[in-house]
Amino acid sequence: MEVDVAKNLKTVLQALPKQVQLVAISKYHPVEYIEAAYAEGQRVFGESHEQELKQKVATLPKDIKWHFIGHLQTNKVKYIAPYISMIESVDSLKLLKEIDKQATKHDRTIQVLLELHVAEEETKSGLSFDACRALLDEGEWRQLNHVQICGIMMMATNTDDAVKIAQEFDAAWHFFDEIKQQYFANDDAFCQRSWGMSHDYQIAVQHGSTMVRVGTNIFGPRVY
Ligand SMILES: *Cc1c(COP(=O)(O)O)cnc(C)c1O
């Protein structure tokens, strides 16, 4: 292995406050790298493609908790519904309903995060703050008994401007507090703020993150 996964993982974990959960983003990396992190005790991994995830799930230990972090088409939900632990990238009611439907078929509850669009980049998916409010106001989500909305996920703009990144995290944090109070005040499960990646997780943990998604800093650059 060219990358010292164990050493990198330790470095990242040491930089995290105890209450912040690490999702090791293993997309495009071989199973050997995941096994190396697993051997160090890491159990939560994130992937963004259904096919790739399926192959990895088949060979890796069953006590891994898999998070889906990429854009998810509704017609792909049925493939991951039997085993996925959390889907962090829910950006429509349609997708939420499909996850509920497929989870029901497998008699399980799937945890989800609502993905917000905060970054400037056009291509990044997610709900605007207003679209997220509208989804929650509409209310149908309350009838979905096989999804558990656990919080929000977002990506900051890809920039070296630490002030700007911090402002975006703070805006998301403020929004989290708003919807927590308005819709989830009595729901302890709604508690996760998933933000922070390799280049900005140290800023993220100072600005409200409870869950960071780190790939490159653990596994090295991805080979596409
Ligand atoms: C790939 C990816 C990450 C990890 O990015 P790194 O820069 O490699 O840490 C985090 N979140 C999402 C949504 C991703 O797609």
The ligand as an SDF file (V2000), in Angstrom:
LIG
                    3D

 15 15  0  0  0  0  0  0  0  0999 V2000
  -15.8230   13.0920   -1.9100 C   0  0  0  0  0  0  0  0  0  0  0  0
  -16.6300   13.7460   -0.8620 C   0  0  0  0  0  0  0  0  0  0  0  0
  -16.0920   14.0430    0.4020 C   0  0  0  0  0  0  0  0  0  0  0  0
  -14.6400   13.8220    0.7850 C   0  0  0  0  0  0  0  0  0  0  0  0
  -13.8110   14.7490    0.1510 O   0  0  0  0  0  0  0  0  0  0  0  0
  -12.2430   14.8710    0.5180 P   0  0  0  0  0  0  0  0  0  0  0  0
  -11.8690   16.1950    0.0140 O   0  0  0  0  0  0  0  0  0  0  0  0
  -11.5580   13.7560   -0.2210 O   0  0  0  0  0  0  0  0  0  0  0  0
  -12.1050   14.7340    1.9820 O   0  0  0  0  0  0  0  0  0  0  0  0
  -16.9400   14.6070    1.3550 C   0  0  0  0  0  0  0  0  0  0  0  0
  -18.2400   14.8370    1.0910 N   0  0  0  0  0  0  0  0  0  0  0  0
  -18.8020   14.5680   -0.1020 C   0  0  0  0  0  0  0  0  0  0  0  0
  -20.2250   14.8780   -0.3270 C   0  0  0  0  0  0  0  0  0  0  0  0
  -18.0100   14.0240   -1.1140 C   0  0  0  0  0  0  0  0  0  0  0  0
  -18.5690   13.7860   -2.3130 O   0  0  0  0  0  0  0  0  0  0  0  0
  1  2  1  0
  2  3  1  0
  2 14  2  0
  3  4  1  0
  3 10  2  0
  4  5  1  0
  5  6  1  0
  6  7  2  0
  6  8  1  0
  6  9  1  0
 10 11  1  0
 11 12  2  0
 12 13  1  0
 12 14  1  0
 14 15  1  0
M  END
$$$$
